[in-house]
């Protein structure tokens, strides 16, 4: 939610009780931001789980189910690094040789793992997304799973960050195959809350049971 609210197309009224007011002010990116821990630890925890999933299968596996699980794990790992990278260094075009994030690759000593450069982080992201795009199909049982459309959408976002605009446009168009954006008439009333809508590619429905059990 914080990342979404820091986008250029989001706004909210100041009612003096906004949990996400720092996002609207962009003050969450300052060195003295009050709560950077949650921004850092949640993605890295998910990266750690993705690494465990990937490591649980042989590298040379030919099992289609295993390959699907690895591809989804690599896509979510890329998503997490994309969520982290913009917080800890300036953009790719101006700062690709500057320190960004530690990469938690296999065999790395996590306690002695210097920050990789921006270029190295985004190369790692693209490697994961290329694998996901190559090995996933459009098939899935629900929208909370990552399929090829999702992987293409994530790669479009990565290409956009890196300034690869033609590649970003191509991936975005491919990601939208089978989906249709909202019309002006549809967004003339509250939207963006129903996973069943024709423009939703990826998401999860947080039920009361899920919130009480896992969150």
TIMAR-620976 format. One record per residue: x negated, y negated, z negated of N, C-alpha, C, O in turn. Coordinates in steps of 0.2 Angstrom, whole numbers. Atoms other than C-alpha are relative to their C-alpha. Example, Ala and Ser with C-alpha at 12.3 -4.5 7.8 and 13.67 -1.06 7.14 Angstrom:
TIMAR-620976
{pt {-4,6,0},{-62,22,-39},{-4,-6,0},{-9,-5,-3}}
{pt {4,6,1},{-68,5,-36},{4,-5,-3},{1,-11,-4}}
***
This chain:
TIMAR-620976
{pt {-4,6,0},{0,0,0},{-4,-6,0},{-3,-11,4}}
{pt {4,6,0},{-14,-12,-4},{-3,-1,7},{-3,-7,9}}
{pt {3,1,-7},{-22,-9,13},{5,-3,5},{3,-7,8}}
{pt {-5,3,-5},{-6,-12,22},{1,-7,-1},{2,-11,3}}
{pt {-1,7,2},{-3,-28,12},{-5,-5,2},{-4,-11,2}}
{pt {6,5,-2},{-20,-35,17},{0,-1,8},{-4,-4,11}}
{pt {0,1,-7},{-15,-34,36},{3,-7,1},{6,-10,-3}}
{pt {-2,6,-2},{-12,-49,46},{7,-1,1},{10,-7,1}}
{pt {-7,0,-1},{6,-45,49},{5,1,-6},{11,2,-5}}
{pt {-4,-1,6},{12,-43,31},{0,-7,-4},{-4,-11,-4}}
{pt {-1,5,5},{19,-56,19},{5,2,-5},{9,6,-4}}
{pt {-4,-1,5},{28,-57,3},{1,-6,-4},{-3,-10,-5}}
{pt {-2,6,4},{37,-70,-8},{-4,1,-7},{-5,6,-9}}
{pt {3,0,7},{28,-75,-24},{5,-1,-5},{8,-6,-6}}
{pt {-6,1,5},{40,-71,-38},{-4,0,-7},{0,2,-12}}
{pt {4,0,6},{26,-72,-51},{-1,7,-4},{-3,7,-10}}
{pt {0,-7,3},{27,-53,-54},{-2,5,6},{2,10,7}}
{pt {2,-4,-5},{18,-46,-39},{-6,5,-2},{-11,2,-3}}
{pt {5,-5,1},{8,-30,-42},{-6,-1,5},{-11,1,4}}
{pt {4,0,-6},{0,-33,-25},{-2,-7,2},{-4,-8,8}}
{pt {1,7,-2},{-3,-52,-26},{-7,-1,2},{-8,-5,7}}
{pt {7,1,-2},{-22,-50,-25},{-1,2,8},{-5,0,11}}
{pt {0,-2,-7},{-19,-41,-8},{2,-6,5},{-2,-8,10}}
{pt {-2,5,-4},{-10,-56,-1},{-5,-6,0},{-5,-10,5}}
{pt {5,5,0},{-23,-68,-7},{-7,2,2},{-12,-2,3}}
{pt {6,-3,-2},{-37,-56,-1},{-6,-1,-6},{-12,0,-4}}
{pt {5,0,5},{-45,-58,-18},{-3,6,-3},{-7,7,-7}}
{pt {2,-6,2},{-47,-40,-20},{-6,2,3},{-9,7,2}}
{pt {6,-1,-3},{-62,-41,-9},{-6,-4,-3},{-12,-4,-1}}
{pt {5,3,3},{-72,-52,-21},{-4,4,-5},{-1,9,-7}}
{pt {4,-4,4},{-86,-46,-31},{2,0,-7},{1,5,-11}}
{pt {-2,0,6},{-77,-50,-47},{7,2,-1},{11,1,-6}}
{pt {-7,-3,0},{-61,-41,-43},{1,4,-6},{-3,8,-8}}
{pt {-1,-3,7},{-53,-34,-59},{0,8,1},{-2,11,-4}}
{pt {-1,-7,0},{-50,-16,-53},{-2,3,6},{2,6,10}}
{pt {3,-3,-6},{-62,-10,-39},{0,8,-1},{0,11,4}}
{pt {1,-7,1},{-63,8,-47},{6,4,4},{4,9,7}}
{pt {-5,-4,-3},{-46,14,-40},{-1,0,7},{1,4,11}}
{pt {2,0,-7},{-51,8,-23},{-5,4,3},{-5,7,8}}
{pt {6,-4,-2},{-67,18,-23},{1,7,-2},{0,11,2}}
{pt {-1,-7,2},{-62,34,-33},{5,4,4},{4,10,5}}
{pt {-5,-4,-3},{-46,39,-25},{-2,3,7},{-2,9,9}}
{pt {2,-2,-6},{-53,40,-7},{-6,5,-1},{-6,11,3}}
{pt {5,-5,1},{-69,49,-13},{2,7,-3},{-1,12,-2}}
{pt {-3,-7,3},{-59,62,-23},{3,4,6},{2,10,6}}
{pt {-3,-4,-6},{-49,66,-7},{-6,2,5},{-5,8,8}}
{pt {6,-3,-4},{-66,67,3},{-3,6,-3},{-5,11,0}}
{pt {3,-6,3},{-72,79,-10},{4,6,1},{2,12,2}}
{pt {-4,-6,-1},{-57,90,-8},{0,2,7},{0,8,9}}
{pt {0,-2,-7},{-58,89,11},{-7,4,1},{-7,9,5}}
{pt {7,-4,0},{-77,95,9},{1,7,-2},{-2,11,1}}
{pt {-1,-6,3},{-71,109,-1},{4,5,5},{2,11,6}}
{pt {-4,-3,-5},{-58,114,12},{-5,3,6},{-4,8,8}}
{pt {4,-1,-6},{-71,113,26},{-5,6,-2},{-6,10,2}}
{pt {5,-5,2},{-84,123,16},{3,7,-1},{-1,12,-2}}
{pt {-4,-6,2},{-71,137,12},{0,5,6},{2,10,5}}
{pt {0,-4,-6},{-72,143,30},{-7,1,3},{-11,-4,3}}
{pt {7,-1,-3},{-87,150,40},{0,-5,6},{5,-7,9}}
{pt {1,5,-5},{-94,137,52},{1,2,7},{4,-1,11}}
{pt {-2,-3,-7},{-92,149,67},{6,3,0},{7,7,5}}
{pt {-7,-3,0},{-74,154,63},{3,-1,6},{3,-7,9}}
{pt {-4,1,-6},{-63,157,78},{7,1,-2},{11,2,2}}
{pt {-7,0,2},{-47,159,67},{3,-6,1},{1,-11,-1}}
{pt {-3,6,-2},{-35,147,74},{3,-4,-6},{3,-10,-6}}
{pt {-3,3,6},{-27,144,57},{-6,-4,-4},{-5,-9,-6}}
{pt {5,3,4},{-44,140,49},{-3,-6,4},{-4,-11,1}}
{pt {2,5,-4},{-49,129,63},{5,-6,-1},{3,-12,-1}}
{pt {-5,5,1},{-32,119,61},{-1,-3,-7},{-1,-9,-7}}
{pt {1,3,7},{-36,117,42},{-6,-4,0},{-6,-10,-3}}
{pt {6,4,-1},{-54,111,46},{1,-6,3},{-1,-12,1}}
{pt {-1,6,-4},{-48,99,59},{4,-5,-4},{3,-11,-4}}
{pt {-4,4,4},{-35,92,47},{-4,-3,-6},{-3,-9,-7}}
{pt {5,3,5},{-48,90,33},{-5,-5,3},{-6,-10,-1}}
{pt {5,4,-3},{-60,82,44},{4,-7,2},{1,-12,2}}
{pt {-4,6,-2},{-46,69,50},{1,-4,-6},{0,-10,-6}}
{pt {-2,4,6},{-41,65,32},{-7,-3,-3},{-7,-8,-6}}
{pt {7,3,3},{-60,63,27},{-2,-6,4},{-4,-11,1}}
{pt {1,6,-4},{-62,51,42},{5,-6,-3},{3,-12,-3}}
{pt {-5,5,2},{-46,42,36},{-3,-4,-7},{-2,-10,-7}}
{pt {3,2,7},{-54,40,18},{-6,-5,1},{-6,-10,-2}}
{pt {6,4,-2},{-70,33,25},{2,-6,3},{-1,-12,2}}
{pt {-2,6,-4},{-61,21,36},{4,-5,-6},{4,-11,-5}}
{pt {-3,4,5},{-51,15,20},{-5,-3,-4},{-4,-9,-7}}
{pt {5,3,4},{-67,12,11},{-5,-5,3},{-7,-10,0}}
{pt {5,4,-4},{-79,5,24},{1,-7,0},{-4,-11,-2}}
{pt {-1,7,0},{-71,-12,26},{-1,-4,-7},{-2,-10,-7}}
{pt {1,3,7},{-72,-15,7},{-7,-2,-2},{-8,-6,-6}}
{pt {6,0,2},{-90,-13,6},{-6,-3,5},{-12,-2,3}}
{pt {5,3,-5},{-98,-21,21},{4,-4,5},{10,-2,6}}
{pt {-4,3,-5},{-93,-33,35},{0,4,6},{-2,10,6}}
{pt {-2,-4,-6},{-88,-27,52},{-6,3,4},{-11,1,3}}
{pt {5,-3,-4},{-97,-16,64},{-4,-4,5},{-10,-3,5}}
{pt {3,4,-5},{-100,-28,77},{-6,-5,-3},{-11,-6,1}}
{pt {5,5,2},{-110,-40,66},{-5,3,-5},{-10,0,-7}}
{pt {4,-2,6},{-117,-29,52},{-1,8,0},{-2,11,-5}}
{pt {1,-7,-1},{-120,-11,59},{-6,2,-3},{-6,8,-5}}
{pt {6,-3,3},{-137,-10,52},{-1,-2,-8},{-6,0,-11}}
{pt {0,2,7},{-132,-16,34},{3,6,-4},{6,10,-1}}
{pt {-2,-5,5},{-129,-4,19},{8,0,-1},{11,-6,-1}}
{pt {-7,0,1},{-111,2,18},{2,5,-6},{4,2,-11}}
{pt {-2,-5,5},{-106,18,9},{-4,6,0},{-8,8,4}}
{pt {3,-6,0},{-114,34,3},{5,5,3},{11,5,3}}
{pt {-4,-6,-3},{-109,49,14},{-1,6,-4},{-7,8,-5}}
{pt {0,-7,3},{-105,65,5},{0,6,4},{5,10,4}}
{pt {1,-6,-4},{-111,77,17},{-3,6,-3},{-5,6,-9}}
{pt {2,-6,3},{-115,95,14},{-7,0,-2},{-12,-2,2}}
{pt {7,0,3},{-131,98,3},{-3,-6,-3},{-8,-6,-5}}
{pt {2,6,2},{-132,80,-2},{0,0,-8},{5,2,-11}}
{pt {0,1,7},{-137,76,-20},{4,-6,-2},{2,-12,0}}
{pt {-5,6,1},{-122,65,-25},{-3,-5,-5},{-1,-11,-5}}
{pt {3,4,5},{-132,58,-40},{-5,-5,3},{-7,-9,0}}
{pt {6,3,-3},{-146,52,-28},{2,-1,7},{-2,2,12}}
{pt {-3,0,-7},{-137,47,-12},{1,-7,2},{6,-10,1}}
{pt {0,7,-2},{-141,29,-5},{6,-1,5},{8,3,8}}
{pt {-5,2,-5},{-128,20,5},{-3,0,7},{-8,-2,9}}
{pt {1,-1,-7},{-128,24,23},{2,-7,3},{5,-11,1}}
{pt {-1,6,-4},{-128,10,36},{8,0,3},{11,5,3}}
{pt {-7,0,-4},{-111,4,44},{0,4,6},{5,8,7}}
{pt {1,-4,-6},{-117,12,60},{1,7,-2},{4,11,2}}
{pt {0,-8,2},{-120,29,51},{7,2,-2},{9,7,-1}}
{pt {-7,-1,3},{-103,28,42},{5,1,6},{8,6,6}}
{pt {-4,0,-5},{-94,25,58},{-1,6,5},{3,8,8}}
{pt {1,-6,-4},{-103,38,68},{2,6,-3},{5,11,0}}
{pt {-3,-6,4},{-98,51,54},{7,0,1},{10,5,2}}
{pt {-8,0,0},{-80,45,55},{2,2,7},{6,6,8}}
{pt {-2,-2,-6},{-80,47,74},{-1,7,2},{2,10,5}}
{pt {1,-7,-1},{-88,64,74},{6,4,-3},{8,9,0}}
{pt {-6,-4,3},{-74,70,62},{6,-1,5},{10,4,6}}
{pt {-6,1,-4},{-60,62,73},{-1,3,7},{4,6,9}}
{pt {0,-4,-6},{-67,69,89},{1,7,-1},{4,10,4}}
{pt {-1,-7,2},{-67,86,81},{8,1,0},{10,6,2}}
{pt {-7,-1,2},{-49,84,75},{4,-1,7},{9,3,8}}
{pt {-4,1,-6},{-43,77,92},{-1,6,5},{4,8,8}}
{pt {1,-6,-4},{-51,92,101},{3,6,-2},{5,10,2}}
{pt {-2,-7,2},{-45,106,90},{7,0,-3},{10,5,-4}}
{pt {-7,0,2},{-27,100,85},{4,0,6},{2,-2,11}}
{pt {-6,1,-5},{-11,101,95},{5,-4,-3},{5,-7,-9}}
{pt {-5,4,3},{5,92,93},{5,4,-5},{9,1,-8}}
{pt {-4,-4,5},{13,106,83},{-2,-1,-7},{-8,-1,-9}}
{pt {0,0,7},{16,105,65},{7,1,-3},{12,1,0}}
{pt {-6,-1,3},{29,109,52},{4,-6,-3},{10,-6,-4}}
{pt {-3,6,3},{32,92,45},{-5,-6,1},{-11,-5,3}}
{pt {4,6,-2},{26,74,47},{-6,-1,-5},{-10,-6,-4}}
{pt {5,1,5},{15,75,31},{-7,4,2},{-12,3,-1}}
{pt {6,-3,-2},{3,86,41},{-3,-4,6},{0,-8,9}}
{pt {3,4,-5},{-10,79,53},{0,5,6},{-2,10,6}}
{pt {0,-3,-6},{-8,84,71},{-4,-4,5},{-7,-9,3}}
{pt {4,4,-5},{-16,78,87},{2,-7,1},{-2,-12,2}}
{pt {-2,7,0},{-5,62,88},{-3,-4,-6},{-5,-9,-4}}
{pt {3,4,5},{-11,57,71},{-7,-1,1},{-10,-6,0}}
{pt {7,0,-1},{-29,61,75},{-2,-5,5},{-7,-9,4}}
{pt {1,5,-6},{-28,50,91},{2,-7,-3},{-2,-11,-2}}
{pt {-1,7,3},{-20,36,81},{-5,-2,-5},{-7,-8,-5}}
{pt {6,1,4},{-34,37,68},{-6,-2,4},{-10,-7,2}}
{pt {6,1,-5},{-47,37,82},{1,-7,3},{-4,-11,4}}
{pt {-2,7,-3},{-38,22,90},{-2,-5,-5},{-5,-11,-3}}
{pt {2,5,6},{-40,13,73},{-8,-1,0},{-10,-6,-1}}
{pt {7,0,1},{-58,18,72},{-4,-4,6},{-8,-8,5}}
{pt {3,3,-6},{-62,12,90},{2,-8,-1},{-3,-12,1}}
{pt {-2,7,1},{-53,-5,86},{-5,-3,-5},{-7,-8,-4}}
{pt {5,2,4},{-64,-7,71},{-7,-2,3},{-10,-6,2}}
{pt {7,0,-3},{-80,-4,81},{0,-5,6},{-5,-6,9}}
{pt {0,5,-6},{-74,-16,95},{0,4,7},{-1,1,12}}
{pt {-1,-4,-6},{-71,-2,108},{7,-1,2},{11,4,1}}
{pt {-7,2,-1},{-55,-10,114},{3,4,5},{9,6,4}}
{pt {-3,-4,-6},{-52,0,130},{1,7,-3},{7,10,-2}}
{pt {0,-6,3},{-55,16,120},{6,0,-5},{10,5,-5}}
{pt {-6,1,5},{-43,10,106},{7,0,4},{11,4,1}}
{pt {-7,0,-4},{-29,6,119},{1,7,2},{7,9,2}}
{pt {-1,-7,-3},{-31,23,127},{2,5,-5},{7,9,-4}}
{pt {-2,-5,5},{-30,33,111},{6,-2,-3},{10,2,-5}}
{pt {-6,2,3},{-16,22,104},{6,3,5},{11,5,3}}
{pt {-5,-2,-5},{-6,26,120},{1,7,0},{7,10,0}}
{pt {0,-8,0},{-10,45,119},{4,2,-7},{7,6,-7}}
{pt {-3,-2,7},{-5,45,100},{8,-1,0},{11,2,-3}}
{pt {-7,2,0},{12,37,104},{4,5,5},{10,4,5}}
{pt {-4,-4,-5},{17,51,117},{5,4,-4},{3,8,-9}}
{pt {-5,-3,4},{33,58,111},{4,-4,-5},{8,-2,-8}}
{pt {-3,5,5},{37,43,100},{2,-6,4},{-1,-8,9}}
{pt {-2,7,-3},{45,26,104},{0,-5,-6},{3,-4,-11}}
{pt {0,5,5},{42,10,95},{7,-3,-2},{12,-2,2}}
{pt {-6,3,1},{56,1,86},{2,-5,5},{-3,-8,8}}
{pt {-2,6,-5},{66,-11,97},{1,-6,-5},{1,-6,-11}}
{pt {-1,6,4},{69,-29,92},{6,0,-4},{7,-2,-10}}
{pt {-7,-1,3},{87,-25,88},{-1,4,-7},{2,3,-12}}
{pt {1,-4,6},{81,-11,76},{-3,-3,-6},{-1,-2,-12}}
{pt {4,4,6},{69,-22,66},{4,-6,-2},{1,-10,-6}}
{pt {-4,5,3},{83,-35,64},{3,1,-6},{6,-3,-9}}
{pt {-2,-2,7},{87,-26,48},{-5,4,-3},{-10,6,1}}
{pt {5,-4,4},{77,-17,35},{-2,6,4},{2,11,5}}
{pt {2,-7,-3},{66,-3,43},{-7,2,-4},{-9,-1,-9}}
{pt {7,-3,2},{49,6,40},{1,4,-7},{-3,3,-11}}
{pt {0,-4,6},{56,17,26},{3,7,1},{4,11,-4}}
{pt {-3,-7,-1},{63,33,35},{-5,4,5},{-5,2,10}}
{pt {5,-4,-4},{51,46,41},{3,3,6},{0,5,11}}
{pt {-4,-3,-5},{65,53,52},{0,-4,6},{2,-2,12}}
{pt {0,5,-6},{64,37,63},{-4,2,6},{-9,6,5}}
{pt {4,-3,-6},{58,40,81},{-7,-3,1},{-10,-1,5}}
{pt {6,3,-1},{43,29,79},{-5,2,-6},{-11,0,-5}}
{pt {5,-2,5},{35,37,63},{-4,6,2},{-1,12,4}}
{pt {5,-5,-3},{20,48,68},{-2,4,-6},{-3,10,-6}}
{pt {3,-3,6},{13,52,50},{2,-3,-6},{3,-9,-6}}
{pt {-2,3,7},{19,50,32},{2,5,-4},{3,11,-2}}
{pt {-3,-4,5},{25,58,17},{5,-3,-4},{5,-9,-6}}
{pt {-6,2,4},{41,57,7},{-1,2,-7},{-1,7,-9}}
{pt {2,-1,7},{37,54,-11},{7,1,-4},{10,-4,-5}}
{pt {-6,-1,4},{52,62,-20},{-1,-1,-8},{-7,-2,-10}}
{pt {1,1,8},{55,60,-39},{-4,6,-3},{-8,5,-7}}
{pt {4,-6,3},{49,78,-42},{-8,-1,1},{-12,1,-3}}
{pt {7,1,-1},{33,74,-33},{-4,-5,-4},{-9,-4,-7}}
{pt {3,5,4},{30,58,-42},{-1,2,-8},{-6,0,-11}}
{pt {0,-2,7},{34,66,-59},{-6,5,-1},{-8,6,-7}}
{pt {4,-6,1},{23,81,-56},{-8,-2,2},{-12,1,-1}}
{pt {6,1,-3},{8,75,-46},{-3,-7,0},{-9,-8,0}}
{pt {3,7,0},{6,56,-47},{-1,-3,-7},{-3,-9,-8}}
***
